[in-house]
Amino acid sequence: GAVVSQHPSWVICKSGTSVKIECRSLDFQATTMFWYRQFPKQSLMLMATSNEGSKATYEQGVEKDKFLINHASLTLSTLTVTSAHPEDSSFYICSARGTSGRTEFFGPGTRLTVL
Amino acid sequence: GENVEQHPSTLSVQEGDSAVIKCTYSDSASNYFPWYKQELGKRPQLIIDIRSNVGEKKDQRIAVTLNKTAKHFSLHITETQPEDSAVYFCAASKAAGNKLTFGGGTRVLVKP
């Protein structure tokens, strides 16, 4: 199956700092990438949809100026959490969808802890 | 927008028994329904999916059924094994390229 990587796998940062998370499709071209947030024992909540070369589409209630998304190539999307606060601590997961199908392949996730 | 409800939230079964998880969706335009399995701290893994032109699909011990009229779909796991213990999520989406809407998840525990 298709492989999606995510980096870093975990990060601890101080309140007020920014954190960048990378999502890469390793063996296919991802025209669309999705960013999710998952709190403990909860479902995946879609934050935004990212299409290569265009602006991301954010879900209602997600601050686009706080969660910056860049999808500069068909294999890479980045999520930057700006001015992180403890309430931003969560498991952030990306997924990627190729040109040929509708299946989403998920990255391994990034656990963000903001002190 | 689409709303997906999933039941039960937790399910405990004895090894060898069957497990059934049910999901309902609200948008009749939805036509793609994947199921994901997520182990603790890991990524969701697609285990089976079904499209609206099919009523049932089976892959070894896993099967999914879809009732478009009632707008519900179910996951069936037969002969459960301890390694089936995980959280299972259903999801729904409309036309190709559309986002997935996930159910709340079912925590399945298979007791040896």
Interface residues (C-beta under 8 A of the other chain):
Chain A: G1 V4 T32 F34 K41 Q42 S43 L44 L46 T49 F91 I93 R97 R102 T103 E104 F105 F106 G107 P108 G109 R111
Chain B: Y32 P34 Y36 G41 K42 R43 P44 Q45 L46 D49 F89 S93 A96 G97 K99 L100 T101 F102 G103 G104 G105 R107
